Amino acid sequence: MSQLLRASDNRNAPLVEPGKGALALSYFNLLRLRAGQSVTLDVPSCELLCVVLAGRADIAACAQEFKNVGRRANIWDGPADSVYCGTCPRVTVRAVRDGTEVAVAGGVCATPFAPFRIAPEDVTMVEVGSKETHSRRRIFHILGQNAAGRAGNLLVSELLGDEGCWSGYPPHKHDTERPPEETDFEEIYHYRYRPESGFGAQFCYQENGGGVEPGVVMTRHGDTFCIDRGYHPTLRAPGYEGYVLTILVGRHQRSLVQFFEPAHTHLMARIPGIQAMRDKFK
């Protein structure tokens, strides 16, 4: 079951919580803070990652404090500065500057993990697609292979997509645990556009129909989409760049293996970087 959450002022309350809504394993919150303002999150039984989207913050978790996290003015201004908060049940985020915005991504996790900082230089980038195939995007892996052995089944990245281009393409899914062909992951997409008047479309449909009519929704700046099953390509309107914060939580393991829809696998050879993208998620 997919779920679209329209942009709103969430007043620093969670947008997605495990078992409430479409997803059983995933957590997502957006914190918007003035200088000196702080929020303490109490999220038991989850691992959390704080990604500073804009501004600067001090982040405390498990008796550790990470000072002055955040080096960019906005999401278009280079890779993120982040803190993996581990499985600490209480996390405090305090803004150092006005206009600080922090995305908090999380997933259910039973194994204890300790916090660590992920500086912009620790973020790896993979370029996928091309302008000629209308599929060019860059994926910045914040919590990925750099956290092997130090985190549970949470993967977080930022995608920057060219105007008029598709991502999540060729269509793929990851809703069934049958390695090595596919592994089972929930996913959250949070969209931004430049200019903010931009929009896109999000598809979500099941294999052979799955007894459910295919769905397509219009996505706008600040919207969030939750995916627990099905193929889910997305695209941006011409004239608008797109940003997608991507949160993945594995049901059984950390290694993500996407299964590409057989009818479209002939496109994989035409779109550059597909194998590099797959390798980075494993």
N, C-alpha and C positions, 0 to 999 in steps of 0.2 A: 504494500500500500504506500503510494507516494503522497506527499503533503506539501502544499505551497503555503508559506508564511509571508504575508505581505509586509513591506517595510513599515515599521512603527517605532514609537518611543517605548522601548521595553523597560525604561527606568531601572536599568542594571539588573533586571530579573531574568532568569534563564529563558531563552527562546525554545530550547530543546532539552528535555530531561529524559533519562533512561526510563522506558516503560510508560511514558506519558505522551501519547500521540502515536506517530507512525513508527518510531524507532525504539528498540528495546535496549540498545547498548550505548547510545551516543548522547553527548552533552554539548551544548553550545550557548554561549552568553556573549553579549556585547556590552562593554563597560565604557561609558562616556563620562569623563571626570574633569572638573576644574582643578587648577593648581591647589594642592593641599587637601583635596577631597580624597577619601579612601573608602574602599569597599572590602569587606571580609566575606569570602565565599566559604560555605560549609557544604562540601560535596563528598560525602563518604563513599567508599567502595569504588572510586573512580581515580584514574590518572588524569592529570590536567596539564595543558600547555597554554601559557599566556603569550600571545603574539601582539606586540605593540604595532598597531596599524598607523598611528600618528601620535606625535608628542613624545613624552618621556615619563617613566614611572619607576618607583621603587617597588619591588615585588618580594614578599616574604613568604617562605614555605619551609616547614620542618626546622624551625630555629635558624634558618639561613636567610639572609637578606641580600638581594641582588639590587645594587644601586644604579640609578640613571640608565634604565633599560629603554632603548629607543633612540634611533639616530636619524629618522626620516620625518619629513614634514607631512607626508601622506603616503598612500599605498603605491603611488607611481614613482616614488623617490628612492628606488633601490631595494635590496633585499631586507627582510625584517630582522629586528633584534628581538629575541624571545627568551623565555624561561620555561623549561620543562619543570613542572612543580612536583613531579612524581605522584605518589599516592598519598600525599599529605592531606588529611581531612579538612584542614583550614588553610586558606591562602588569602593574604591581604595584598591588595594593589592600591598604591597611593600615588596620585598624579604629582609630578614635579612641575609640569607646565599646563596652562590652560589648553583646552582642546585636545586633551589626551584621550585616545580611543584604543581600547585593548580588546581583542577577541580572545575568548577563553574556549578552547576546544578540549573535549574529554571523552573518555570511554570507560566502560565498566572494566575493572581490573582487580583480580584477587591477589596478585603477587606484589609485594612491596617494592617500590623503586624510589631512589633518592633524587632530589632536584639537581639540575645543572643548567647552565646558561648556554644558549645557542646564539652566538654572535653572527652578524651578517656574513662574515667570511667563512662561516661554517655551513652556510646554505649553498647547496649545489643546484645548478640550473641545467635543464635539458631543453633544447629547441626541437619542436615537433612540427611537421607539416611545411607548407610553402604557400606563398601568395598565389602561385599558379593553380594550386589545388584548393584554394579558398579554405585552408586548414591551418594556417600558421599560428602557433602559440608557444609561449615559453613557460615552463613549469619550474618553479623554485621550491625545492624540497627542504622544508624547515625541519621537520621531524621525520626522518627516513632511515637510510642506511647508517647515518651518523649516530643513531640511537640503538643500534643492534646490541642486545644484551643489557641495555640500560633502560629499556622501556617495554611496555606490554604490547598490545596490538593496535595502538594508536598511530596513525600516519597523518601528517598535516603538510599541505603545500599551498602555494599561491600560484595561480595561473594568470598570465597576461595574454589576452587574445587580440589579434589584429581585428580591425573593423571589417565587418562583413564575412568573417571567417568562422568555421565550425571548430568545436573541440569535442572530446569524447567520441571521436570519429576516426575510423569506421566504428559503427555502433558496437558497443561491448557491454557485458554485464559481469557481475561477480556476486551471485546470490545462491550458489550451490557449492558445497564442499566436496570436490572430486579432484583432488590434486593428482597429477600435475597439470591437468587441463584448466582448472578453475578453483578459486577459493572464495569463501563466503564472507562478504564485507558489507556493512551498512555504509551509507555515504550522505554527507551534507554538503550542499553548494550554497555559498553566500555570495551574491552578485553586487558588483559596483560597475558603473559606466563612466566614461569620459567622452564628452560632457555628460553631466548627470541626467540630462533629459533623454539619454539613450535607453534602448531596450533590446531585448533578445527573445529567444524562444527556447523552451526546454521540452524535449520529447521524453516520454517514458512509456515503454510498451513491453509486453512479455512475449516469450518465444511462442511462435505458432498461435498468437492471440492470447493464449493462457486463459481463455474464458473472460477476458477483460478487454474492453474497447481501448485502443491506443489513446494516450493522452498527450496533449500539447498545451502548454500555458505560456502566456506572455510574461517575461521577467523584466522587472524594472530595478532601478538603483535602490539597493538596500533590501531586496527580497531574499528569501531563503527557501531552499527546496530540499526535502528529505526523501531519500531513496532507500528502500529496503529490498527491492527486486526489480528486475527488468533491464532492458537496454535503455540508455539515457544520453543520447547525443544532445548537444546544445549549440546554439549559434547566436551571433551578434548582428545587429542591423548594420548595413553600410553607413559609414560616417561616424561610427561609435566604437571606441576601444572598450574592451571588457576585462574585468577582473573577477576571478572566482577564488574565494577561500574554500579549499577542499579539505574536508575532515572525513577520514576513513577509519572504521573500527572493525577489526577482524573478529569473527565469531569463534574461530578455533586457532588461529595462528597470526603471525605478524606479516608473513609473505603474501602480498597481493598478486594474484594471477587473474588477469582479465580474460574472459572468453568472448571472442569477436563473432558477431553474427555471421554464420556461414554464407549467407547470400551476398555479403559484401566483402569477404576476405580477399577477393581479387584486387581490391583497392589498396591493400596494405603495402604492396610493392611500389605503388605510385606515390605514396605519402611518406616523405623522408622522416626518419627519426622514430618510427613506431617501435622498433625493437629496442632502441636505446631507452625509450620511455618505459617499456615493459621491464627492462632490466633494472631500472632505478627503483621500481616499486617492490622488487623482490628482496 
